[in-house]
Amino acid sequence: MTYVKDETAYEIVVECEMEAAPETVWRALTDENLAADWLGAQPASEGKEAPGSPSYSIVEAKPYSRVRYAWHDPDCPDAPPIVTVELERLAGGRTRFRLTHGEAVMRVMQTANTNTPPLALAA
């Protein structure tokens, strides 16, 4: 497992290989009951949030390859609001797992969705 903290972009990256197919990992990340265990947070739907505990909502989902969450943790109010998990199928039914918690991912997403060149972000 690899942990990276980029001081300039304020992101944390966790990477590992898993002994499970992307479909299995996907289910664990998107099924509300399983995701609560994996993420240590509750879905941000009414009636399920515990006061003072982390919560998430899925804001983008590309089956078996990427899921992006809006993240809120009242104990860490300065934490970046986006968590992205990318999955890659490997030989032998394994999965490469990469979790990025940080603003750099959000900037890339905004650039990709604005139809403007990246230079516009410098203005």
C-alpha positions in Angstrom: 0.0 0.0 0.0 1.3 3.5 -0.9 0.4 6.7 0.9 1.3 10.0 -0.8 0.6 13.5 0.6 1.2 16.2 -2.0 1.7 19.5 0.0 1.0 21.7 -3.1 -2.2 20.0 -4.2 -3.4 18.8 -0.8 -4.3 15.3 -1.7 -3.8 11.9 -0.1 -3.4 8.9 -2.4 -3.7 5.2 -1.3 -2.9 2.5 -3.8 -2.9 -1.2 -3.6 -3.7 -4.4 -5.4 -6.6 -6.5 -4.2 -7.4 -10.2 -4.5 -10.9 -9.5 -5.9 -12.4 -8.7 -9.2 -13.4 -5.0 -10.0 -17.1 -6.1 -9.8 -16.6 -7.3 -6.2 -14.8 -4.2 -5.2 -17.3 -2.0 -7.0 -20.1 -3.6 -5.0 -18.3 -2.9 -1.7 -17.9 0.8 -2.7 -21.4 1.4 -3.9 -23.7 -0.8 -1.8 -24.8 1.5 1.1 -24.4 -1.2 3.7 -21.0 -2.4 2.5 -19.7 1.1 1.7 -20.5 2.2 5.3 -18.0 -0.4 6.5 -15.4 0.3 3.9 -15.5 4.0 4.2 -16.3 4.4 7.9 -19.0 6.8 6.9 -22.8 6.8 6.4 -24.6 7.8 3.2 -25.7 11.4 3.3 -29.4 10.6 3.0 -32.0 11.8 5.4 -32.5 9.8 8.5 -29.3 7.8 8.1 -26.7 10.4 9.2 -25.4 10.1 12.7 -24.7 13.6 14.1 -21.0 14.3 14.2 -20.0 11.3 12.0 -18.5 11.3 8.4 -21.0 11.1 5.5 -20.7 10.7 1.8 -22.8 10.8 -1.4 -21.9 9.4 -4.8 -21.5 12.2 -7.3 -20.1 10.2 -10.2 -20.1 6.5 -11.0 -18.5 4.7 -13.9 -19.3 1.0 -13.2 -16.3 -1.1 -12.2 -13.8 1.6 -12.9 -14.4 4.8 -11.0 -16.6 6.2 -8.2 -16.4 9.8 -6.9 -17.9 10.8 -3.5 -18.7 14.2 -2.0 -17.2 13.8 1.5 -18.0 15.5 4.8 -16.4 14.8 8.1 -17.3 17.2 10.9 -14.2 16.2 12.8 -12.0 17.4 9.8 -13.8 20.4 8.4 -10.8 21.4 6.3 -10.5 18.1 4.6 -11.0 18.2 0.8 -14.6 17.5 -0.2 -14.0 15.0 -2.9 -12.9 11.3 -2.7 -12.2 9.4 -5.9 -11.7 5.7 -6.2 -10.3 4.2 -9.4 -10.3 0.5 -10.2 -8.3 -1.3 -12.8 -8.7 -4.9 -13.8 -5.5 -6.9 -13.4 -4.6 -10.5 -14.5 -5.8 -13.3 -12.4 -9.1 -11.7 -11.2 -7.2 -9.0 -9.2 -7.9 -5.3 -9.0 -5.6 -2.2 -8.7 -7.3 0.1 -6.3 -6.4 3.9 -6.1 -8.1 6.2 -3.7 -7.5 9.9 -4.0 -8.8 12.3 -1.3 -8.0 15.8 -2.4 -8.5 19.0 -4.3 -6.3 18.1 -7.2 -8.8 15.6 -8.5 -11.6 18.2 -8.2 -9.5 20.7 -10.3 -9.0 18.1 -13.0 -12.7 17.3 -13.0 -13.6 20.9 -13.3 -11.2 21.5 -16.2 -12.5 18.4 -18.0 -16.1 19.6 -17.7 -15.8 23.2 -18.6 -14.9 23.0 -22.3 -12.2 25.6 -21.7 -8.5 25.2 -21.9 -6.6 24.6 -18.7 -5.0 28.0 -19.0 -8.3 29.5 -18.1 -7.8 28.3 -14.5 -4.8 30.6 -14.2 -6.8 33.8 -15.0 
